[in-house]
Every structure is written in structure tokens, then in C-alpha cells.
Amino acid sequence: MCRLVVDACARDDQQTIDDIRRCVGESQVGPDYIPKSAHELAGHIFYTSYMGTQNSSAETRARANDLAKAIGSYHVALCMDTVVAAIVALFTLVTSLTPQYAVHGGSNAENLALQNIQARLRMLLAYLFAALLPWARGRQKSLLVLGSANVDEALRGYLTKYDCSSADLNPIGSISKSDLRRYIAYARDHMELSVLDAFLHATPSAELVPFTNGYVQSDEVEMGMSYDELSVF
């Protein structure tokens, strides 16, 4: 989108120029602002966040950081373990029971509940940061929240209600994972985003359960079918 806007501004498309000045905020950039590059424009209007827990891998965090740098987004990274622990502690206070992950001997109900806490917290945090990150930067704007749930997840039911399936806009909501991977490969080759190669070769994983010596969470294993198989449906 930023590339299209920059191209339109370069063609002196006044409507686009007026729109982008309004979106960015003339008080921040001046009344004569015209974006010089997609990277620079993204830094004004696109915010990204990595919301990790103890179940998240260092590789995923690094990929998120590298991608944000390549795109130019305003990026924040955080660990929300204390918030997850607070919710579990509240449940324990009420019931005197402490749920465990399956890899630690917990039941399926416990395992799913603990995963869903993390996923739903990300939705809450996404809306919080969308409302307040511009304010934190001294800007009088609020943001739309973008979702990242694809159509395969919706068809299979492999998702948490009110997590990344809940957003103001979901650019990939009607796109299958296989088609999305093809698009990522296209963006890698045609948009000078070589960092995307690491995403193509990563194992799809929600990363919501602890890593153990004998187990690493895999979306395709848990679903019982591959994304290529799901794309047929």
C-alpha cells in the first residue's frame, strides 16, 4: 500500500497527497509533506508489535524484528508472561486448581485454555496499542487493527475466537495459506524483501505451548492435514 501511495504522489495525484497528509498528520510532518519512500511512509502510519511469551522462540522474535526493519514500521516488542501468569493466578485463587500444559501432564481442556489465554491477550493488547501508541509518540491519531487469520484456519476451525481472527480489517482473511506463501515469495523477489525467505522456510507454529526435547508445536501436525491439503477445500 505504501508503495502505491508513494507512486501516486510521484505522479502528483493531489487527492492521494491530501489524503496521506491527513492520515500522517500535518502537525507532525508539515503542510507540504510528500513521502519520499514506502519505507519512510510506513514509519508514520504502520505500527507492528511482537507479543511473545515463554513459549515463543528467539527465531520468531528475530524474524519479526527483521521484517519490521525491512518494511519500516514503528515496531515494539514485549513479553506478556506476567499478564498470562496473573490470569492463571486468578483462576487458581478462585478454584484452588492450577491448569497445566499437556506436555506437563495436563488434560486437553487445560492445554487449550492456557493457549487461548495467550492468543486472546494479544487481541486485547493489539487494540490497546492501536489506541495509545500514536499518543505515546505525541500524535493525535488512533489506528485500525489488522488481523492475520487466513481462510484455512477458518475452514478447519484451527483458531482462537477473539484473537488474530478479530480485527478491524483482515487483509488475508479470504486467502489460503498456500496462496499466501506464493505471495510472500513474490514479495521477496519483487519488493526487495529478502528477509521473507526465512518466513517461507519456517515451520508454521502457533508457539502457544512449551518447547520440550520431544515436542515442538506444529500447526499442520495438530490439524492432521497440511496447508496444501487444506487449500483444496
PADREN-152879 format. One record per residue (C-alpha): residue number from 1; residue in one letter; z, x, y. Coordinates in nm, 3 decimals. Last residue first. Layout:
NODE    nr   rest        zz        xx        yy
NODE   NUM      A         Z         X         Y
...
REM end
This chain:
NODE    nr   rest        zz        xx        yy
NODE   233      F     0.026    -1.108    -2.729
NODE   232      V    -0.191    -0.804    -2.798
NODE   231      S     0.007    -0.613    -2.536
NODE   230      L     0.314    -0.649    -2.758
NODE   229      E     0.153    -0.432    -3.025
NODE   228      D     0.079    -0.159    -2.770
NODE   227      Y     0.437    -0.193    -2.644
NODE   226      S     0.557    -0.115    -2.995
NODE   225      M     0.746    -0.351    -3.219
NODE   224      G     1.097    -0.395    -3.354
NODE   223      M     1.242    -0.466    -3.012
NODE   222      E     1.523    -0.214    -3.057
NODE   221      V     1.285     0.054    -3.183
NODE   220      E     1.039    -0.008    -2.897
NODE   219      D     1.308     0.010    -2.631
NODE   218      S     1.458     0.332    -2.765
NODE   217      Q     1.829     0.419    -2.740
NODE   216      V     1.911     0.767    -2.867
NODE   215      Y     2.116     0.786    -3.186
NODE   214      G     2.229     1.047    -3.438
NODE   213      N     2.394     1.305    -3.217
NODE   212      T     2.514     1.034    -2.982
NODE   211      F     2.386     0.907    -2.647
NODE   210      P     2.593     0.627    -2.500
NODE   209      V     2.433     0.285    -2.442
NODE   208      L     2.243     0.149    -2.141
NODE   207      E     1.960     0.402    -2.127
NODE   206      A     1.695     0.126    -2.101
NODE   205      S     1.457     0.354    -2.288
NODE   204      P     1.082     0.410    -2.292
NODE   203      T     1.033     0.760    -2.439
NODE   202      A     0.896     0.989    -2.166
NODE   201      H     0.541     1.121    -2.190
NODE   200      L     0.386     0.893    -1.931
NODE   199      F     0.679     0.941    -1.696
NODE   198      A     0.642     1.320    -1.701
NODE   197      D     0.274     1.285    -1.605
NODE   196      L     0.380     1.084    -1.301
NODE   195      V     0.485     1.404    -1.123
NODE   194      S     0.114     1.486    -1.082
NODE   193      L     0.095     1.231    -0.804
NODE   192      E    -0.221     1.336    -0.619
NODE   191      M    -0.340     0.974    -0.591
NODE   190      H    -0.642     0.986    -0.823
NODE   189      D    -0.516     1.160    -1.140
NODE   188      R    -0.152     1.055    -1.145
NODE   187      A    -0.236     0.712    -1.003
NODE   186      Y    -0.488     0.657    -1.285
NODE   185      A    -0.235     0.766    -1.548
NODE   184      I     0.021     0.530    -1.395
NODE   183      Y    -0.239     0.252    -1.408
NODE   182      R    -0.301     0.315    -1.775
NODE   181      R     0.074     0.306    -1.839
NODE   180      L     0.093    -0.027    -1.657
NODE   179      D    -0.182    -0.167    -1.875
NODE   178      S     0.019    -0.073    -2.185
NODE   177      K     0.342    -0.209    -2.035
NODE   176      S     0.181    -0.545    -1.968
NODE   175      I     0.132    -0.666    -1.612
NODE   174      S     0.239    -1.009    -1.482
NODE   173      G     0.568    -0.898    -1.327
NODE   172      I     0.431    -0.564    -1.210
NODE   171      P     0.460    -0.615    -0.832
NODE   170      N     0.787    -0.811    -0.863
NODE   169      L     0.889    -0.956    -0.528
NODE   168      D     1.219    -1.095    -0.401
NODE   167      A     1.396    -0.972    -0.712
NODE   166      S     1.546    -1.080    -1.042
NODE   165      S     1.398    -0.931    -1.361
NODE   164      C     1.550    -0.595    -1.266
NODE   163      D     1.888    -0.755    -1.344
NODE   162      Y     1.961    -1.124    -1.323
NODE   161      K     1.888    -1.210    -1.686
NODE   160      T     1.890    -0.898    -1.900
NODE   159      L     1.566    -0.810    -2.073
NODE   158      Y     1.397    -0.793    -2.411
NODE   157      G     1.300    -1.160    -2.427
NODE   156      R     0.979    -1.056    -2.602
NODE   155      L     0.742    -1.237    -2.368
NODE   154      A     0.947    -1.148    -2.057
NODE   153      E     0.975    -0.784    -2.159
NODE   152      D     0.602    -0.765    -2.221
NODE   151      V     0.533    -0.922    -1.880
NODE   150      N     0.691    -0.633    -1.693
NODE   149      A     1.029    -0.616    -1.517
NODE   148      S     1.038    -0.381    -1.218
NODE   147      G     1.161    -0.591    -0.928
NODE   146      L     1.122    -0.511    -0.558
NODE   145      V     1.396    -0.612    -0.315
NODE   144      L     1.277    -0.707     0.033
NODE   143      L     1.442    -0.515     0.313
NODE   142      S     1.652    -0.577     0.621
NODE   141      K     1.589    -0.439     0.967
NODE   140      Q     1.791    -0.335     1.270
NODE   139      R     1.771     0.039     1.210
NODE   138      G     2.051     0.289     1.264
NODE   137      R     2.000     0.461     0.927
NODE   136      A     2.306     0.287     0.778
NODE   135      W     2.165    -0.040     0.911
NODE   134      P     1.842     0.029     0.718
NODE   133      L     2.058     0.092     0.408
NODE   132      L     2.255    -0.231     0.459
NODE   131      A     2.063    -0.534     0.335
NODE   130      A     1.844    -0.360     0.079
NODE   129      F     2.147    -0.156    -0.029
NODE   128      L     2.347    -0.468    -0.107
NODE   127      Y     2.049    -0.637    -0.273
NODE   126      A     1.992    -0.337    -0.501
NODE   125      L     2.364    -0.307    -0.568
NODE   124      L     2.385    -0.662    -0.701
NODE   123      M     2.074    -0.614    -0.917
NODE   122      R     2.203    -0.280    -1.044
NODE   121      L     2.532    -0.447    -1.136
NODE   120      R     2.336    -0.683    -1.358
NODE   119      A     2.194    -0.400    -1.569
NODE   118      Q     2.523    -0.216    -1.602
NODE   117      I     2.723    -0.522    -1.704
NODE   116      N     2.441    -0.624    -1.939
NODE   115      Q     2.483    -0.311    -2.150
NODE   114      L     2.854    -0.376    -2.199
NODE   113      A     2.787    -0.738    -2.296
NODE   112      L     2.516    -0.639    -2.544
NODE   111      N     2.741    -0.394    -2.730
NODE   110      E     3.041    -0.626    -2.733
NODE   109      A     2.836    -0.911    -2.880
NODE   108      N     2.674    -0.677    -3.135
NODE   107      S     3.018    -0.565    -3.250
NODE   106      G     3.185    -0.239    -3.151
NODE   105      G     3.223     0.066    -3.376
NODE   104      H     3.169     0.343    -3.121
NODE   103      V     2.790     0.343    -3.163
NODE   102      A     2.807    -0.035    -3.128
NODE   101      Y     2.960     0.000    -2.783
NODE   100      Q     3.321    -0.109    -2.742
NODE    99      P     3.494    -0.406    -2.581
NODE    98      T     3.859    -0.369    -2.471
NODE    97      L     4.093    -0.658    -2.552
NODE    96      S     4.413    -0.756    -2.370
NODE    95      T     4.225    -1.073    -2.267
NODE    94      V     4.271    -1.094    -1.888
NODE    93      L     4.357    -0.730    -1.818
NODE    92      T     4.091    -0.613    -2.063
NODE    91      F     3.828    -0.819    -1.882
NODE    90      L     3.941    -0.672    -1.551
NODE    89      A     3.928    -0.321    -1.696
NODE    88      V     3.570    -0.381    -1.813
NODE    87      I     3.477    -0.485    -1.460
NODE    86      A     3.651    -0.184    -1.306
NODE    85      A     3.489     0.052    -1.555
NODE    84      V     3.142    -0.065    -1.455
NODE    83      V     3.230    -0.012    -1.088
NODE    82      T     3.369     0.336    -1.158
NODE    81      D     3.063     0.426    -1.362
NODE    80      M     2.828     0.348    -1.072
NODE    79      C     2.675     0.692    -1.023
NODE    78      L     2.452     0.722    -0.718
NODE    77      A     2.117     0.844    -0.599
NODE    76      V     1.958     0.755    -0.266
NODE    75      H     1.595     0.782    -0.167
NODE    74      Y     1.402     0.716     0.153
NODE    73      S     1.052     0.713     0.006
NODE    72      G     0.805     0.998     0.049
NODE    71      I     0.596     0.926    -0.259
NODE    70      A     0.625     1.276    -0.405
NODE    69      K     0.989     1.308    -0.302
NODE    68      A     1.074     0.970    -0.458
NODE    67      L     0.893     1.073    -0.777
NODE    66      D     1.089     1.397    -0.803
NODE    65      N     1.421     1.218    -0.753
NODE    64      A     1.341     0.952    -1.013
NODE    63      R     1.221     1.216    -1.259
NODE    62      A     1.539     1.418    -1.207
NODE    61      R     1.762     1.115    -1.271
NODE    60      T     1.566     1.034    -1.585
NODE    59      E     1.597     1.391    -1.713
NODE    58      A     1.971     1.404    -1.641
NODE    57      S     2.009     1.112    -1.880
NODE    56      S     2.182     0.784    -1.809
NODE    55      N     2.463     0.661    -2.033
NODE    54      Q     2.734     0.796    -1.801
NODE    53      T     2.587     0.566    -1.538
NODE    52      G     2.294     0.587    -1.301
NODE    51      M     2.166     0.385    -1.008
NODE    50      Y     1.867     0.578    -0.874
NODE    49      S     1.761     0.426    -0.546
NODE    48      T     1.438     0.373    -0.357
NODE    47      Y     1.363     0.270     0.001
NODE    46      F     1.012     0.216     0.137
NODE    45      I     0.955     0.132     0.506
NODE    44      H     1.005     0.446     0.715
NODE    43      G     0.974     0.724     0.458
NODE    42      A     0.678     0.540     0.308
NODE    41      L     0.493     0.584     0.637
NODE    40      E     0.530     0.964     0.624
NODE    39      H     0.397     0.984     0.268
NODE    38      A     0.111     0.745     0.345
NODE    37      S     0.004     0.976     0.625
NODE    36      K    -0.020     0.995     1.004
NODE    35      P     0.128     0.653     1.074
NODE    34      I     0.039     0.518     1.420
NODE    33      Y     0.321     0.473     1.670
NODE    32      D     0.228     0.395     2.032
NODE    31      P     0.526     0.169     2.107
NODE    30      G     0.784     0.426     1.993
NODE    29      V     0.908     0.528     1.647
NODE    28      Q     1.257     0.386     1.615
NODE    27      S     1.254     0.121     1.889
NODE    26      E     0.906     0.023     1.771
NODE    25      G     1.046    -0.097     1.441
NODE    24      V     0.878     0.002     1.114
NODE    23      C     0.768    -0.353     1.037
NODE    22      R     0.665    -0.433     1.396
NODE    21      R     0.472    -0.108     1.432
NODE    20      I     0.311    -0.177     1.095
NODE    19      D     0.196    -0.521     1.200
NODE    18      D     0.051    -0.410     1.534
NODE    17      I    -0.144    -0.128     1.369
NODE    16      T    -0.267    -0.362     1.096
NODE    15      Q    -0.390    -0.614     1.352
NODE    14      Q    -0.545    -0.338     1.560
NODE    13      D    -0.762    -0.201     1.280
NODE    12      D    -0.845     0.131     1.448
NODE    11      R    -1.026     0.264     1.139
NODE    10      A    -0.751     0.526     1.097
NODE     9      C    -0.502     0.239     1.107
NODE     8      A    -0.681     0.075     0.814
NODE     7      D    -0.671     0.399     0.614
NODE     6      V    -0.299     0.440     0.686
NODE     5      V    -0.232     0.082     0.576
NODE     4      L    -0.430     0.124     0.253
NODE     3      R    -0.244     0.445     0.170
NODE     2      C     0.090     0.278     0.241
NODE     1      M     0.000     0.000     0.000
REM end
